[in-house]
Amino acid sequence: MKGEAGLVATATSLPPITQILVVEGFQPFRDFIKSVIRGETHLHVACEARDGLDAVQKAKELRPDSILLDIGLPRLNGIEVARQISHLTPRPKIVFVSQESSAEIIQEALSAGGIGYVLKPRAASDLLAAIEAALQGRKFVSDTARVAGRRSGPNRAGLEPGTVKRKRLSQFPHPGWI
């Protein structure tokens, strides 16, 4: 490939392009995520899924480098999706993108295979940093999620702390776009 300066770029001189699967049930928020990624030449949204079962299938077929995954998905919640694809080789870097800020849910998501957790209201500022951290093998959690996770009382899913294991995550209401 010959550039404007007459230099020849080799395949090894170009940064690798990271293939991303975006899993979000709400189309306007999927579009927002794609718009955040669009300007990054080394990131490419290779595929989208709007529910959990479709996400598992597409992850197995595509084998993306990274998956941006909501929790409140139709048909199969994001935490179960992460568990079902955690055996894939190479293992995709999963960054959860959710409005849920309870410490228990965040811990459950990270234990299921996530390496990052971004709150939807912070996606514009945190999403790219979370993807970059994940690709480097570093954990990332939105600052607001770390602070919000320390509070007591019911979380947005209507659960008191300590009840996550007692209630199926698939019963969570689908979080709307914030």
Backbone bond lengths (Angstrom), bond angles and torsions (degrees), N, CA, C in turn:
res aa  C-N    CA-C-N  psi(-1)  N-CA   C-N-CA  omega(-1)  CA-C   N-CA-C  phi
1 M - - - 1.431 - - 1.524 107.72 -
2 K 1.303 117.08 130.17 1.451 121.25 -176.07 1.520 109.10 -108.84
3 G 1.332 116.41 123.10 1.458 122.36 -179.59 1.516 111.41 -86.40
4 E 1.334 116.64 -179.90 1.453 122.01 -178.62 1.522 112.43 -62.88
5 A 1.317 117.46 -33.28 1.459 120.72 -177.93 1.522 111.38 -81.92
6 G 1.321 117.18 3.43 1.452 120.27 179.71 1.517 113.39 81.83
7 L 1.325 117.37 7.99 1.462 120.68 178.83 1.517 109.71 -85.12
8 V 1.280 115.74 147.63 1.453 120.76 177.87 1.516 108.36 -96.99
9 A 1.315 116.35 123.71 1.460 120.75 177.67 1.525 108.33 -94.11
10 T 1.288 116.42 129.15 1.461 120.23 177.56 1.517 108.87 -93.47
11 A 1.297 115.87 164.40 1.463 120.63 -179.72 1.522 110.81 -60.67
12 T 1.318 118.30 -30.72 1.453 120.15 -178.71 1.516 112.49 -79.88
13 S 1.331 119.02 -16.52 1.452 120.15 -179.56 1.529 112.18 -84.71
14 L 1.311 118.11 -14.21 1.451 121.70 178.13 1.528 109.42 -89.99
15 P 1.336 116.69 139.25 1.467 117.72 178.15 1.523 109.56 -66.61
16 P 1.336 117.03 146.32 1.471 119.01 178.36 1.528 109.90 -66.30
17 I 1.300 115.57 148.08 1.459 120.22 178.18 1.521 108.60 -93.72
18 T 1.321 115.76 125.39 1.456 122.64 -179.74 1.523 109.25 -84.31
19 Q 1.321 116.40 122.66 1.463 122.82 178.53 1.526 108.91 -87.09
20 I 1.326 116.11 125.60 1.461 121.69 -174.99 1.524 110.73 -119.89
21 L 1.325 115.65 136.68 1.454 123.39 171.51 1.532 106.63 -103.85
22 V 1.318 117.75 123.28 1.462 122.83 178.52 1.524 108.09 -101.99
23 V 1.337 116.05 121.45 1.462 121.31 -178.64 1.527 108.30 -119.35
24 E 1.312 115.24 107.32 1.465 122.46 -176.61 1.517 107.69 -154.22
25 G 1.326 116.66 130.97 1.455 121.06 -177.54 1.513 115.14 -76.82
26 F 1.310 117.98 -17.87 1.464 122.12 -175.13 1.522 109.33 -105.51
27 Q 1.331 116.32 109.78 1.465 122.06 -174.46 1.533 113.76 -52.30
28 P 1.337 120.70 -45.62 1.470 118.62 179.58 1.533 113.13 -59.64
29 F 1.330 117.43 -34.46 1.462 118.07 178.39 1.533 110.85 -74.97
30 R 1.337 118.07 -34.66 1.475 120.13 173.25 1.521 109.40 -59.32
31 D 1.328 116.64 -43.57 1.463 120.62 178.57 1.529 110.96 -61.90
32 F 1.326 116.49 -40.59 1.457 120.54 177.59 1.535 110.96 -61.10
33 I 1.327 116.94 -46.06 1.474 120.56 178.99 1.523 110.04 -59.08
34 K 1.326 116.76 -45.14 1.468 120.29 179.17 1.523 111.11 -61.77
35 S 1.324 117.86 -36.90 1.465 120.18 179.60 1.526 111.66 -67.84
36 V 1.319 117.23 -33.02 1.466 120.76 177.41 1.524 110.00 -68.17
37 I 1.317 116.96 -39.63 1.469 122.18 -177.16 1.532 112.41 -79.42
38 R 1.320 116.58 -28.65 1.466 122.33 -172.18 1.531 113.87 -49.28
39 G 1.300 119.66 -38.97 1.458 122.05 -176.50 1.520 114.73 -78.81
40 E 1.302 117.93 -4.82 1.465 122.10 -177.93 1.525 109.10 -95.73
41 T 1.324 116.65 111.08 1.469 120.67 -174.11 1.523 113.38 -67.11
42 H 1.324 118.24 -22.95 1.463 120.82 -178.91 1.531 113.09 -92.91
43 L 1.348 117.10 0.67 1.456 121.51 178.39 1.524 109.20 -117.72
44 H 1.329 115.77 138.35 1.461 120.54 -178.60 1.524 109.25 -139.92
45 V 1.335 116.32 124.75 1.462 120.45 173.75 1.521 106.76 -77.67
46 A 1.314 115.41 103.23 1.456 121.55 -175.98 1.519 112.39 -82.61
47 C 1.349 116.25 -26.22 1.455 119.40 -174.77 1.524 109.10 -162.84
48 E 1.323 114.97 159.76 1.460 121.89 177.20 1.521 108.84 -131.22
49 A 1.331 115.08 152.77 1.461 121.39 173.04 1.516 107.49 -140.07
50 R 1.336 115.47 146.17 1.454 118.54 -178.80 1.518 113.68 -110.38
51 D 1.331 117.26 -4.55 1.461 119.79 175.27 1.532 109.50 -144.05
52 G 1.321 115.69 166.96 1.451 121.01 -173.71 1.518 115.37 -65.59
53 L 1.313 118.00 -40.64 1.466 119.99 -179.31 1.527 110.93 -66.35
54 D 1.329 116.14 -41.15 1.460 120.72 176.89 1.536 109.86 -63.35
55 A 1.316 116.87 -37.27 1.465 121.35 179.19 1.525 111.48 -62.12
56 V 1.322 117.06 -44.65 1.471 120.71 179.61 1.527 109.81 -61.61
57 Q 1.316 116.44 -46.50 1.464 120.97 -179.47 1.533 110.98 -61.01
58 K 1.330 116.76 -48.02 1.461 120.16 -177.91 1.525 112.01 -67.95
59 A 1.310 117.72 -34.34 1.467 120.34 177.33 1.527 110.50 -64.84
60 K 1.319 116.79 -39.98 1.466 120.56 179.17 1.524 111.66 -68.11
61 E 1.340 116.43 -38.00 1.467 120.61 -179.20 1.525 112.55 -75.37
62 L 1.312 116.32 -46.77 1.461 122.03 -172.76 1.527 113.54 -83.19
63 R 1.336 116.82 -34.49 1.470 121.98 -174.70 1.533 110.45 54.98
64 P 1.352 117.47 59.30 1.466 120.37 -177.30 1.524 111.46 -68.69
65 D 1.322 115.80 159.96 1.464 121.06 175.95 1.522 110.21 -73.52
66 S 1.327 116.23 -34.92 1.458 121.58 -177.14 1.518 109.75 -142.93
67 I 1.343 115.01 150.53 1.463 121.24 177.09 1.521 107.74 -128.73
68 L 1.332 115.83 126.77 1.457 121.74 172.96 1.520 105.64 -98.05
69 L 1.327 117.08 116.75 1.459 121.80 -163.36 1.524 112.51 -129.95
70 D 1.321 116.11 121.63 1.460 121.21 173.46 1.528 107.99 -78.75
71 I 1.319 116.60 161.22 1.469 120.66 177.52 1.524 110.90 -92.34
72 G 1.329 117.62 -46.96 1.464 121.97 -174.89 1.506 112.76 -82.90
73 L 1.325 116.02 71.66 1.467 121.24 -178.15 1.520 111.23 -102.31
74 P 1.337 117.38 149.83 1.464 119.90 171.85 1.538 110.62 -66.41
75 R 1.311 116.20 153.55 1.468 126.85 172.74 1.525 114.84 69.71
76 L 1.319 120.83 -34.74 1.468 123.08 177.08 1.520 106.94 -161.43
77 N 1.337 116.96 122.59 1.460 118.56 -176.04 1.529 111.68 -70.00
78 G 1.317 115.24 160.64 1.458 121.48 -174.96 1.519 114.66 -61.66
79 I 1.316 117.74 -33.01 1.468 119.55 179.27 1.524 109.90 -66.96
80 E 1.333 117.11 -40.39 1.468 120.13 176.39 1.527 110.87 -67.44
81 V 1.321 117.21 -36.62 1.466 120.35 175.59 1.521 109.24 -58.03
82 A 1.320 117.03 -48.22 1.468 121.24 -179.70 1.525 111.01 -58.92
83 R 1.314 116.72 -42.31 1.477 120.04 179.19 1.534 110.82 -63.20
84 Q 1.328 116.32 -41.43 1.463 119.53 -176.52 1.523 113.21 -71.26
85 I 1.319 117.92 -26.14 1.468 119.14 -178.60 1.527 112.56 -103.22
86 S 1.316 117.16 2.61 1.466 120.09 -176.51 1.533 113.05 -65.48
87 H 1.311 117.74 -17.75 1.471 121.26 -179.18 1.540 112.98 -87.91
88 L 1.328 117.79 -6.53 1.468 120.32 -178.01 1.524 111.23 -62.77
89 T 1.310 115.70 146.07 1.456 121.40 176.72 1.512 108.29 -125.18
90 P 1.315 119.48 127.83 1.458 125.24 -7.97 1.524 110.20 -68.72
91 R 1.313 115.49 151.23 1.458 121.87 -176.47 1.529 109.97 -74.40
92 P 1.333 117.35 124.55 1.471 119.00 179.77 1.527 110.75 -70.27
93 K 1.320 116.21 150.20 1.464 122.47 176.34 1.526 106.67 -83.83
94 I 1.328 116.77 113.43 1.459 121.74 -176.24 1.518 110.20 -97.30
95 V 1.327 115.17 124.63 1.457 122.40 173.41 1.523 106.89 -116.19
96 F 1.321 115.90 115.23 1.457 119.89 176.88 1.522 109.15 -77.02
97 V 1.330 116.07 138.91 1.460 122.78 176.62 1.524 104.94 -126.99
98 S 1.328 116.23 105.63 1.459 120.17 -171.15 1.520 110.87 -145.67
99 Q 1.308 115.90 161.20 1.462 119.84 173.85 1.523 110.88 -90.65
100 E 1.312 117.81 -9.75 1.465 122.23 -177.68 1.532 110.03 -73.82
101 S 1.333 117.04 124.68 1.461 120.34 -175.35 1.527 113.95 -116.03
102 S 1.318 118.79 6.86 1.463 118.94 -179.01 1.526 110.24 -70.87
103 A 1.312 115.07 143.39 1.463 121.31 -178.96 1.528 111.37 -59.30
104 E 1.326 116.64 -37.92 1.469 119.70 -179.33 1.523 112.08 -64.56
105 I 1.313 116.58 -43.45 1.467 120.38 -179.19 1.525 109.64 -66.86
106 I 1.316 116.95 -42.78 1.467 120.58 178.77 1.523 109.87 -60.65
107 Q 1.323 117.33 -45.97 1.466 120.93 179.51 1.526 111.00 -63.34
108 E 1.322 116.46 -41.67 1.471 120.79 178.52 1.526 110.43 -61.02
109 A 1.328 116.62 -42.70 1.466 121.39 179.94 1.527 110.88 -64.44
110 L 1.313 117.37 -44.35 1.463 120.40 179.64 1.532 110.90 -68.14
111 S 1.318 117.04 -36.69 1.475 120.53 177.77 1.523 112.18 -68.20
112 A 1.321 116.75 -27.17 1.469 121.39 -179.48 1.522 112.40 -79.03
113 G 1.331 116.85 -6.16 1.461 118.87 177.83 1.512 114.92 129.26
114 G 1.328 117.21 -1.51 1.452 119.90 178.52 1.515 111.88 -75.02
115 I 1.312 115.85 145.92 1.461 120.66 175.32 1.526 110.20 -112.39
116 G 1.339 115.87 -10.59 1.447 120.88 178.55 1.506 111.44 -143.58
117 Y 1.348 114.62 157.26 1.457 120.48 179.56 1.518 107.95 -146.62
118 V 1.332 115.64 116.50 1.458 121.96 -178.87 1.521 108.49 -118.74
119 L 1.331 115.52 129.29 1.460 119.46 173.97 1.517 109.18 -76.24
120 K 1.321 116.86 138.32 1.468 120.60 -177.64 1.531 113.08 -54.64
121 P 1.335 119.16 -41.94 1.464 117.34 179.23 1.540 113.22 -64.42
122 R 1.328 118.03 -16.72 1.463 122.27 -179.77 1.530 112.09 -105.55
123 A 1.317 117.10 6.31 1.467 120.25 -174.89 1.518 112.74 -60.28
124 A 1.319 118.59 -39.13 1.466 120.40 -178.96 1.517 111.38 -59.88
125 S 1.334 117.28 -36.71 1.465 120.08 -177.62 1.523 113.45 -95.51
126 D 1.337 118.53 -26.14 1.471 120.96 -172.23 1.526 115.88 -105.15
127 L 1.320 117.78 -20.14 1.462 119.73 -169.96 1.527 113.30 -59.94
128 L 1.316 118.40 -50.62 1.466 120.33 -178.50 1.524 111.59 -63.93
129 A 1.330 117.03 -39.52 1.468 120.15 177.84 1.531 110.56 -63.38
130 A 1.322 116.63 -38.91 1.464 120.64 179.13 1.528 111.39 -66.51
131 I 1.326 117.10 -41.52 1.471 120.87 178.39 1.516 109.76 -63.45
132 E 1.325 117.66 -46.73 1.472 121.16 -179.46 1.522 110.80 -62.08
133 A 1.335 117.01 -43.82 1.474 120.04 178.51 1.527 110.04 -60.93
134 A 1.324 116.67 -45.72 1.466 120.72 -179.38 1.522 111.16 -60.41
135 L 1.322 117.00 -43.32 1.468 120.33 -178.89 1.529 111.72 -65.20
136 Q 1.337 116.06 -24.37 1.464 121.05 176.85 1.528 111.85 -92.31
137 G 1.336 116.62 3.61 1.458 120.58 177.97 1.520 114.08 80.35
138 R 1.336 116.81 17.61 1.464 120.90 179.54 1.521 110.24 -106.87
139 K 1.340 116.19 142.81 1.460 120.81 177.48 1.517 110.30 -74.24
140 F 1.325 115.19 150.48 1.457 121.82 177.06 1.522 107.77 -142.37
141 V 1.339 116.37 129.47 1.459 121.93 173.90 1.523 106.96 -134.27
142 S 1.333 117.17 128.98 1.469 121.32 178.30 1.520 109.75 -51.36
143 D 1.322 116.41 138.25 1.465 121.07 179.97 1.516 111.89 -55.28
144 T 1.310 117.95 -43.09 1.450 121.63 -178.81 1.527 110.52 -61.74
145 A 1.329 117.04 -35.80 1.467 119.99 179.87 1.514 110.71 -67.12
146 R 1.334 117.16 -38.49 1.461 119.80 179.36 1.517 110.62 -65.12
147 V 1.326 117.55 -41.56 1.458 121.27 179.98 1.519 110.33 -71.67
148 A 1.329 116.75 -48.00 1.463 121.01 -177.71 1.516 111.69 -63.68
149 G 1.306 117.31 -31.11 1.455 121.38 -178.23 1.511 113.71 -67.55
150 R 1.322 117.91 -14.63 1.464 121.40 -178.09 1.523 112.92 -87.59
151 R 1.306 117.94 -12.01 1.460 119.72 -176.98 1.526 110.09 -73.80
152 S 1.319 115.66 164.78 1.459 119.53 177.14 1.522 108.43 -110.40
153 G 1.314 116.46 171.72 1.455 120.83 -178.54 1.510 110.73 100.94
154 P 1.327 116.30 177.26 1.471 119.78 -177.15 1.522 111.93 -64.77
155 N 1.327 116.08 146.31 1.464 120.47 175.99 1.527 108.43 -93.09
156 R 1.330 117.00 -177.99 1.466 120.68 -177.27 1.515 112.94 -63.03
157 A 1.301 117.05 -22.17 1.462 119.11 179.23 1.526 110.81 -83.70
158 G 1.357 116.85 0.75 1.454 120.73 178.88 1.513 112.80 81.60
159 L 1.311 118.09 17.69 1.455 121.74 -178.13 1.523 110.52 -105.92
160 E 1.298 116.29 137.70 1.456 120.51 171.85 1.527 107.94 -74.74
161 P 1.340 117.84 153.85 1.464 119.38 175.53 1.531 110.14 -53.87
162 G 1.327 116.14 139.12 1.459 121.75 178.56 1.514 114.52 92.86
163 T 1.329 118.66 -1.01 1.460 119.58 -176.06 1.527 113.83 -106.68
164 V 1.321 118.16 2.40 1.463 120.11 -176.57 1.520 111.25 -58.72
165 K 1.296 117.73 -43.12 1.458 120.58 -177.72 1.532 111.55 -68.91
166 R 1.332 117.19 -23.27 1.452 120.02 -177.38 1.516 113.70 -86.35
167 K 1.311 117.69 -14.17 1.456 120.36 -178.23 1.523 108.92 -124.11
168 R 1.312 117.16 132.80 1.459 120.69 -178.58 1.522 111.11 -64.28
169 L 1.329 115.98 131.86 1.458 120.14 179.29 1.519 111.87 -63.39
170 S 1.322 117.70 -24.51 1.460 119.95 -179.84 1.526 111.49 -68.67
171 Q 1.326 118.09 -12.30 1.455 120.58 178.73 1.518 112.16 -87.59
172 F 1.341 118.55 -3.12 1.441 120.95 179.24 1.514 109.89 -63.67
173 P 1.307 117.17 144.06 1.471 118.51 173.93 1.516 109.51 -66.90
174 H 1.324 114.98 148.50 1.468 118.72 177.78 1.518 107.81 -67.40
175 P 1.342 117.96 120.18 1.454 118.93 179.97 1.512 110.86 -70.26
176 G 1.291 116.90 132.96 1.453 121.03 177.33 1.510 110.82 -78.94
177 W 1.267 114.70 169.48 1.460 121.11 179.31 1.525 107.96 -75.98
178 I 1.312 115.77 130.35 1.468 120.22 179.01 1.500 108.12 -99.52
